Structure formats: structure tokens, C-alpha cells
């Protein structure tokens, strides 16, 4: 099948779907060697990477750079450029993605207009702890700072059912203006609100926010990508995190899929989160993702002013 006349964005999403699946196999291969052989490297206070993070990113970056040499790629891990790519270059294209028509406003986009944000293993802590269904691989695509497309691969989706782990997993993708695929958007519970938030990074600001929003239930899980999936699949009305703890590579891909399905993500002040190549990495305004734009606005109004003010002070100190 010739792809010469297929718009760059569609080809890039198609390639990203395939390489995300390849990265999922890399992650599984690393874990299959045993938890004692994860190759942990400390990156700072309460932060580390594993061999799975590094190998998966190396494969994603090398593969996308080979196929699309003019795009800008920003990944979470700082890799030694002299380390060889040991898992091969993936140049496959997903035929299902290629079969879709690119939205009109993206049909003339060039490679140099695109910034790709990569989290090769979102939920590294959960990966090391064996909470495998919370792990995702994230490839987000931004144009003019806007998250317009995302690929989220969940390598251990439904792994507890006892099937061969190498045959598990699901891959979701979306393009704003086209829709989301591989995941069904569902309405949240009628007896809400249900809020999903951090498990491992609780703080007074998080607790004060939950107290003000008065959820019927607050779900504490790992992985930013995983939390957005909770919103999309109707397990929660919103993902709320009044902290600068997430980074652009955590949120670009799931935000784009959420937007493609009619949901909305902003910071806790209601401001757009921008993904230009020179954007600062931390999401300094926190995260507020909801199942609809109206819900996002309503939650934003109910976040306490002292929480918003304290978060501003934290990020300007």
C-alpha cells in the first residue's frame, strides 16, 4: 500500500500505534527477567527509571526519528546518545489508522510543525510494585502547542484473567476532529461525583480539594495516563491533581484522546495546557480532566481559592 499521498499526521499516528505495541513487548521482556533485574536508576527524590523505561524510549525515539526525521521528540528519560538501539527499529504502519481520513485542518501539517511527547513507561512505580494494569506507554502529538493526537498502549490490560501476558494489552488512539478508537467513552456514575487522583503523592492540597469537591468516592490509582482512562471509561467524573508533579509527557497523549472523545483537560485554573517544543516540562498548574467541557468548568469553579493560591506560590518560589 502506497502512503505517499497520506497526510503526515495520519502516517505518524499509524507508526506510533505500531511502535507503542513494540515498546509494550520490550516492557514485558524486561519484567519477564524478574523483579530483581529491573535495572533501577535513581533520577532524584522519590523518582527512578528502569531498564524497561530506557529501552522502550530508545525504541520509540529511534523508530519515529527514522520515519519522520524533522519532527521534534521530547522523552522523559535522559539517554546516552552513544548507547545502541538493541530492540530494533519499528517501521510498521497500522493499516486501520491509515484507512481514516485526516481532519481538514491537519491535512497540510509538515513534520517540522510537530512535537511528540513520549513517556515510555507511565507508572514506573506501579510497574516495579506489580500493579501492572496501571502501566501505560504514551505517545502524544502536538501541533502549535495543542495536543491533537495521542496513542496510549496498556501492555497489561486485564492481565489478571490468566492469559499469556505476551498476548495481552490494548492500544488506544485518537485525533481531535476525527474521534477516539480502541476505547469506548462511557457516562460516569449517576451518584457522583467520583474523583480519581494520586495514590502515592498525597498532600494537603489534594486532601483540601477532595474535601471541597465532596466526592461520593475518591479512587487512588497510579499513572497519569491510567487516571485519564478512568475518566474516559466512566469510572470517574474527573481526574483532579492540584500539584506540579506531572510532566507534559505524562499528559499529552491521554489529553488528546480525551479531547477527541469530547472530554476536557486543563490545569486547575481552567487554563489550556500547551505543548510547544520550548514549553516547560512540569504541569505547574496541576491537572483537571473531566468527561465533558461543562464538567471541567464546574469542577474548576469548586476548587478552593486557597488551593489555587498555594499552588501558584509553590511554583514561583
PLY file of the C-alpha trace (Angstrom):
ply
format ascii 1.0
element vertex 317
property float x
property float y
property float z
element edge 316
property int vertex1
property int vertex2
end_header
0.00 0.00 0.00
1.44 3.36 -1.05
1.41 6.02 1.64
2.85 8.84 -0.46
-0.41 10.79 -0.56
-1.45 10.13 3.04
-1.12 13.20 5.30
1.84 13.29 7.65
-0.29 13.24 10.80
-2.12 10.06 9.80
1.14 8.34 8.93
2.72 9.43 12.21
-0.20 8.18 14.28
-0.13 4.92 12.33
3.58 4.49 13.06
3.07 5.46 16.72
0.44 2.76 17.20
2.84 0.11 15.93
5.87 1.31 17.87
3.82 1.63 21.08
2.95 -2.05 20.76
6.63 -2.88 20.18
7.50 -0.89 23.31
4.92 -2.93 25.21
6.72 -6.13 24.25
10.02 -4.61 25.39
8.47 -3.78 28.78
7.18 -7.34 29.13
10.54 -8.81 28.19
12.28 -6.78 30.89
9.79 -7.79 33.58
9.98 -11.41 32.45
13.60 -11.45 33.65
12.31 -10.96 37.20
11.67 -8.00 39.53
15.25 -8.19 40.82
16.57 -7.42 37.32
14.68 -4.22 36.52
17.85 -2.12 36.39
16.61 0.72 38.58
18.41 4.06 38.35
17.57 6.90 40.73
16.67 10.17 38.99
16.01 12.28 42.07
13.96 12.32 45.24
11.30 9.61 45.04
11.92 9.11 41.32
13.61 6.36 39.33
13.68 4.67 35.97
14.07 1.02 34.97
15.64 -0.79 32.05
12.12 -1.04 30.63
11.72 2.77 30.59
15.05 3.29 28.87
14.80 0.53 26.28
11.20 1.39 25.39
12.04 5.08 24.90
15.12 4.27 22.84
13.00 2.13 20.51
10.21 4.71 20.21
12.52 7.65 19.58
14.76 5.78 17.12
11.78 4.41 15.19
9.87 7.68 14.89
13.03 9.66 14.12
13.86 7.23 11.32
10.45 7.56 9.71
9.90 11.26 10.44
13.32 12.92 10.73
12.05 16.50 11.00
9.71 16.12 13.96
10.75 17.19 17.47
10.63 14.37 20.03
10.78 15.01 23.78
11.02 11.95 26.00
11.02 11.52 29.75
14.29 9.64 30.03
17.74 11.17 29.54
19.51 8.59 27.41
23.13 8.24 26.43
23.16 9.03 22.69
26.03 6.59 22.26
24.03 3.61 23.53
22.97 1.39 20.64
19.33 0.62 19.89
19.08 -3.02 20.98
15.43 -3.79 20.20
15.33 -2.86 16.55
13.71 -0.07 14.56
9.96 -0.44 14.02
8.89 0.93 10.64
5.48 -0.73 10.53
2.33 1.28 9.86
-1.09 0.40 11.25
-3.50 -0.17 8.37
-6.56 0.71 10.45
-5.23 4.19 11.18
-4.23 4.65 7.53
-7.80 3.91 6.45
-9.13 7.05 8.16
-9.35 10.47 6.57
-7.30 13.19 8.23
-9.31 16.15 9.57
-9.10 19.06 7.12
-7.18 21.39 9.42
-4.33 18.89 9.80
-4.02 17.71 6.19
-1.20 20.11 5.29
0.77 19.82 8.51
4.50 19.28 7.95
6.89 17.22 10.06
8.68 20.30 11.36
5.37 21.58 12.80
5.02 18.54 15.07
6.22 17.95 18.63
5.96 14.42 20.02
5.94 13.89 23.78
6.94 10.38 24.90
6.53 8.65 28.23
7.87 5.16 27.54
6.52 3.74 30.80
3.98 5.85 32.67
3.57 4.32 36.10
7.15 3.16 36.69
6.49 2.91 40.43
3.44 0.73 39.80
5.43 -1.38 37.32
8.05 -2.08 39.99
5.36 -2.82 42.58
3.49 -5.27 40.35
0.44 -3.04 39.80
0.69 -3.79 36.13
-2.71 -2.75 34.81
-1.92 0.83 35.82
1.08 0.97 33.45
0.76 2.74 30.09
3.01 3.75 27.19
2.26 7.27 25.99
2.98 8.96 22.66
1.40 12.41 22.39
1.41 14.57 19.26
1.13 18.36 19.48
0.80 21.00 16.76
1.20 24.69 17.61
1.14 23.70 21.27
-2.21 21.90 21.01
-2.42 18.18 21.85
-4.09 16.94 18.66
-3.42 13.21 18.75
-2.39 10.56 21.20
-1.55 6.88 21.39
-1.90 5.05 24.70
-0.84 1.41 24.95
-1.76 -0.56 28.05
0.51 -3.62 27.88
-1.02 -5.49 30.81
-4.70 -4.73 30.22
-6.77 -7.39 32.00
-3.62 -9.34 32.83
-5.30 -10.89 35.88
-7.56 -13.07 33.72
-4.73 -15.58 33.45
-3.95 -15.34 29.72
-0.47 -15.37 28.24
0.90 -11.92 29.21
2.56 -11.56 25.81
-0.86 -11.73 24.13
-2.46 -9.18 26.42
-2.74 -5.46 26.02
-4.81 -2.85 24.24
-3.90 0.18 22.19
-5.99 3.35 22.08
-5.55 6.31 19.77
-7.37 9.46 18.88
-7.21 12.54 16.69
-9.10 15.70 17.58
-11.80 16.18 14.98
-11.76 12.51 13.97
-12.54 10.65 17.20
-11.07 8.09 19.56
-10.52 4.40 18.83
-9.73 1.31 20.88
-11.66 2.60 23.89
-15.34 3.37 24.48
-16.31 6.59 26.22
-18.91 5.89 28.90
-21.01 8.08 31.16
-19.78 8.38 34.75
-21.88 7.11 37.67
-25.14 8.95 38.31
-24.48 9.05 42.07
-21.33 11.12 41.76
-19.05 12.81 41.76
-16.36 10.17 41.71
-12.84 11.64 41.64
-9.68 9.82 40.64
-6.41 11.16 41.99
-2.93 10.18 43.08
-2.18 7.19 45.23
1.45 7.85 46.08
1.73 11.66 46.12
-0.94 12.74 48.59
-0.68 16.24 50.03
-2.71 18.77 51.99
-3.70 20.47 48.74
-5.04 17.19 47.35
-6.94 16.47 50.56
-8.35 20.00 50.80
-9.51 19.80 47.20
-11.25 16.50 47.74
-12.90 17.85 50.87
-14.31 20.78 48.88
-15.47 18.68 45.91
-17.24 16.21 48.24
-16.89 13.09 46.09
-19.04 10.06 46.81
-15.83 8.13 46.23
-12.21 9.02 45.57
-10.17 6.50 43.65
-6.44 6.45 44.33
-4.50 4.89 41.47
-1.17 5.28 39.73
-0.17 6.68 36.36
-1.47 9.89 34.82
-2.41 8.09 31.62
-4.28 5.46 33.61
-6.23 8.12 35.51
-7.42 9.73 32.29
-8.60 6.31 31.11
-10.73 6.16 34.27
-12.44 9.37 33.17
-12.94 8.21 29.58
-14.41 4.87 30.62
-16.83 6.45 33.09
-15.20 5.09 36.24
-14.74 8.67 37.45
-16.22 12.07 36.68
-12.85 13.79 36.91
-9.13 13.40 37.50
-8.00 16.13 39.87
-4.41 16.78 40.90
-3.53 20.23 42.33
0.22 19.72 42.08
3.06 20.41 39.62
4.05 16.75 39.90
3.08 15.62 36.38
5.02 16.45 33.22
3.99 17.18 29.64
4.94 13.65 28.52
2.50 12.29 31.15
-0.47 14.19 29.81
-0.14 15.00 26.09
-1.28 11.62 24.74
-4.18 10.93 27.13
-5.34 14.55 26.90
-5.53 14.32 23.11
-7.60 11.12 23.28
-9.87 12.64 25.93
-10.41 15.71 23.74
-11.07 13.57 20.67
-13.93 11.94 22.61
-15.49 15.15 23.90
-13.82 15.37 27.31
-11.70 18.22 28.57
-8.36 18.64 30.37
-6.99 21.94 31.69
-4.96 22.99 34.68
-6.89 23.59 37.92
-7.41 27.24 36.96
-9.13 26.30 33.71
-6.15 27.30 31.57
-5.05 25.39 28.48
-2.03 23.10 28.86
0.35 23.90 26.00
2.88 21.56 24.42
5.23 23.73 22.36
8.74 22.35 21.94
10.03 25.05 24.34
7.30 24.52 26.95
8.43 23.88 30.50
8.14 20.21 31.32
6.16 20.35 34.61
2.42 20.96 34.53
2.81 23.78 37.05
-0.94 24.47 37.23
-1.86 20.91 38.10
-4.37 18.72 36.27
-8.15 18.83 35.93
-9.56 16.31 33.44
-13.29 15.74 33.17
-15.71 13.77 30.99
-17.06 16.95 29.35
-16.16 20.61 28.94
-19.10 21.61 31.13
-17.99 19.24 33.88
-14.45 20.59 33.68
-15.72 24.14 34.17
-17.94 23.12 37.09
-15.13 21.32 38.91
-12.80 24.25 38.26
-15.21 26.66 39.97
-15.41 24.42 43.05
-11.68 24.02 43.65
-10.91 26.15 46.73
-9.24 29.50 46.10
-6.66 28.84 48.81
-5.61 25.69 46.95
-5.18 27.65 43.71
-3.23 30.37 45.50
-0.96 27.96 47.35
-0.17 26.10 44.14
0.82 29.40 42.49
3.10 30.17 45.40
4.71 26.74 45.25
5.61 27.13 41.60
7.04 30.64 41.94
9.25 30.07 44.97
0 1
1 2
2 3
3 4
4 5
5 6
6 7
7 8
8 9
9 10
10 11
11 12
12 13
13 14
14 15
15 16
16 17
17 18
18 19
19 20
20 21
21 22
22 23
23 24
24 25
25 26
26 27
27 28
28 29
29 30
30 31
31 32
32 33
33 34
34 35
35 36
36 37
37 38
38 39
39 40
40 41
41 42
42 43
43 44
44 45
45 46
46 47
47 48
48 49
49 50
50 51
51 52
52 53
53 54
54 55
55 56
56 57
57 58
58 59
59 60
60 61
61 62
62 63
63 64
64 65
65 66
66 67
67 68
68 69
69 70
70 71
71 72
72 73
73 74
74 75
75 76
76 77
77 78
78 79
79 80
80 81
81 82
82 83
83 84
84 85
85 86
86 87
87 88
88 89
89 90
90 91
91 92
92 93
93 94
94 95
95 96
96 97
97 98
98 99
99 100
100 101
101 102
102 103
103 104
104 105
105 106
106 107
107 108
108 109
109 110
110 111
111 112
112 113
113 114
114 115
115 116
116 117
117 118
118 119
119 120
120 121
121 122
122 123
123 124
124 125
125 126
126 127
127 128
128 129
129 130
130 131
131 132
132 133
133 134
134 135
135 136
136 137
137 138
138 139
139 140
140 141
141 142
142 143
143 144
144 145
145 146
146 147
147 148
148 149
149 150
150 151
151 152
152 153
153 154
154 155
155 156
156 157
157 158
158 159
159 160
160 161
161 162
162 163
163 164
164 165
165 166
166 167
167 168
168 169
169 170
170 171
171 172
172 173
173 174
174 175
175 176
176 177
177 178
178 179
179 180
180 181
181 182
182 183
183 184
184 185
185 186
186 187
187 188
188 189
189 190
190 191
191 192
192 193
193 194
194 195
195 196
196 197
197 198
198 199
199 200
200 201
201 202
202 203
203 204
204 205
205 206
206 207
207 208
208 209
209 210
210 211
211 212
212 213
213 214
214 215
215 216
216 217
217 218
218 219
219 220
220 221
221 222
222 223
223 224
224 225
225 226
226 227
227 228
228 229
229 230
230 231
231 232
232 233
233 234
234 235
235 236
236 237
237 238
238 239
239 240
240 241
241 242
242 243
243 244
244 245
245 246
246 247
247 248
248 249
249 250
250 251
251 252
252 253
253 254
254 255
255 256
256 257
257 258
258 259
259 260
260 261
261 262
262 263
263 264
264 265
265 266
266 267
267 268
268 269
269 270
270 271
271 272
272 273
273 274
274 275
275 276
276 277
277 278
278 279
279 280
280 281
281 282
282 283
283 284
284 285
285 286
286 287
287 288
288 289
289 290
290 291
291 292
292 293
293 294
294 295
295 296
296 297
297 298
298 299
299 300
300 301
301 302
302 303
303 304
304 305
305 306
306 307
307 308
308 309
309 310
310 311
311 312
312 313
313 314
314 315
315 316
